[in-house]
């Protein structure tokens, strides 16, 4: 599956696909928000959770860039 094909799925199908076929990679917690990173084929999917309400509030897809940087152990430049 390509990133384009994934984006063409309905939101429910995207969640089903990432939870059934995605490989869990990492979690980053910022305040009350939890970002959960999965690898799916040749791209990444980020599921965003509200920790206080314990519910999903969003989903994002990307291949590279700033969205992926938050999962790096490399210190951020100030």
N, C-alpha and C positions, 0 to 999 in steps of 0.2 A: 504494500500500500504506500502510495506517495503522500506527501503533505497535502497536495492539492486534493487528492481523493478523500483524505481524512476530513478536510475542511468542507467538502461537499456533503458529508453525512449530517443528519439532524443532530441537535445537541444531545438528545438521549442516546443516539447511536455512537456519538463521540465518547460519551462517558462509558457506555458498555464496552466499546473497543479498548479504551485505555485501561480499564479495570480488568478485562479478561486477557488482553494480549500484550499490554505494556509491561515493561520491566521497571520495577521500582528502583530509583537511584538515590534519592536524598530528600530531606525535609529541612526547610529553613523557617524559623519562627521569628516574626517581627511584630512585637506588641501582641495584639489579639488575633493576628492573621497568621495562618500556617500555609506555606507553599510546599506542595508535594510534587516532586519531579519524577517523571517516567520517561523511558526511552521506548519509542515505537518505530520500528524499521529504521529509517535514516533521519529521524527528527525527534524532537522532544515535546512532551505535553506537560503543562504545569496545571495542577488542580489547586484552586485557592479555597481555603476553608476559613470560616469565622469560628475561632476557638470558643468564644463565649456562647454562641448559639449552637455550636457543633453541627454546622451545615455548610454545604458547598455554596460558595458565592460567585465562582467564576472558573473559567478554563481558558488556557491559552496554548498556542502552538508556535514553535519556532525551530530553526535549525542552528542558530548561533546568535551572538550579540549580547546586549545588555541584560536581557532576561535570563540568559544562562550564567552570566557573570556572578550573580548572587550566590551560586552554588560552589564557587571556586574557593579554595583555601588561601588563595593569594591575597595578601593585605591590600585594601583599597588605598589609592593615592589620595592625599588630602590636598 
